[in-house]
Amino acid sequence: MYLVHLAIASPGDACVPAEIRQALEAAAPDVLEHVSVHAQERPHPVIGLFLRVASLNEAERAAELIWARAAAACPQLTEWHLRSAEVPLLPIDVD
């Protein structure tokens, strides 16, 4: 399982649509385990997608596809665009 962060943006100062979680969940029920929306994150809202896939590359590609499907199916997302879809790389403290 991989966590992918979607950074999203809209023109202006629009609020993240309330329907975003449901739109993302409907876009990939076969691989999507959980959605976490961080609407107040700056400079751009961040959405965490927990995906059941085999590799990091597959996770990032799947997240981009999930966003595209959700944006196409949910009119409230038409003004929003995907800035990035990346697995966050966290440093490990080895001390």
matplotlib code that plots the C-alpha trace (Angstrom):
import matplotlib.pyplot as plt

x = [0.0, 1.2, 0.2, 0.1, -0.3, -2.3, -1.6, -4.5, -5.1, -7.9, -7.9, -8.5, -9.3, -12.0, -12.8, -12.2, -15.6, -17.4, -18.0, -14.3, -13.9, -16.9, -15.8, -12.3, -13.7, -16.1, -13.2, -11.3, -13.0, -10.8, -7.5, -8.4, -8.4, -8.8, -9.0, -7.7, -8.5, -6.3, -8.2, -6.4, -2.9, -0.8, 0.2, -2.2, -4.7, -3.4, -5.3, -3.9, -4.8, -4.0, -3.7, -3.4, -1.0, 2.3, 4.8, 5.6, 5.4, 2.0, 0.7, 1.6, 0.1, -3.0, -3.5, -3.2, -5.9, -8.1, -7.9, -8.7, -11.7, -13.0, -12.6, -14.4, -17.3, -17.7, -18.7, -17.6, -14.0, -13.9, -12.0, -9.5, -6.3, -3.8, -0.4, 1.3, 0.7, 3.7, 4.5, 6.0, 9.5, 10.0, 13.5, 14.3, 16.1, 18.8, 20.3]
y = [0.0, 3.5, 7.0, 9.5, 13.2, 15.1, 18.8, 20.6, 24.3, 26.5, 30.0, 32.4, 31.5, 28.8, 26.4, 22.7, 21.2, 19.1, 16.4, 15.8, 12.8, 11.0, 11.8, 10.3, 7.2, 6.6, 6.9, 3.8, 1.6, -1.3, 0.2, 3.1, 2.2, 5.7, 9.4, 12.1, 15.8, 18.5, 21.5, 24.1, 23.0, 25.9, 26.9, 24.3, 21.9, 18.3, 15.1, 11.8, 8.7, 5.3, 2.9, -0.9, -1.2, -3.0, -0.2, 3.5, 4.3, 2.5, 4.4, 7.8, 6.8, 5.5, 8.7, 10.8, 8.6, 8.7, 12.5, 12.7, 10.4, 12.3, 15.7, 14.5, 13.1, 15.9, 19.4, 21.0, 20.0, 21.6, 24.7, 22.7, 21.2, 18.7, 20.3, 17.0, 13.4, 12.1, 9.6, 11.7, 10.6, 10.8, 10.8, 7.9, 8.7, 6.0, 7.2]
z = [0.0, -0.9, 0.3, -2.6, -2.0, -4.6, -4.5, -6.1, -7.0, -8.4, -9.7, -6.9, -3.4, -3.9, -1.1, -1.7, -2.8, -0.2, -2.9, -3.5, -1.2, -2.7, -6.3, -5.6, -3.9, -6.8, -9.3, -8.2, -5.6, -6.6, -5.5, -3.2, 0.5, 2.1, 1.2, 3.6, 2.5, 4.0, 2.7, 4.8, 3.7, 2.1, -0.4, -2.0, -0.5, -0.3, -0.6, 0.7, -1.3, 0.3, -2.7, -2.9, -5.7, -6.3, -6.8, -6.2, -9.9, -10.2, -7.2, -8.7, -12.1, -10.4, -8.4, -11.5, -13.2, -10.2, -10.2, -13.9, -13.5, -10.5, -12.1, -15.3, -13.2, -10.7, -12.0, -8.8, -9.7, -13.2, -12.0, -10.0, -11.5, -10.3, -9.5, -8.5, -7.5, -5.5, -2.9, 0.0, 0.7, 4.5, 6.0, 8.3, 11.6, 11.8, 15.1]

ax = plt.figure().add_subplot(projection="3d")
ax.plot(x, y, z, "-o")
ax.set_aspect("equal")
plt.show()
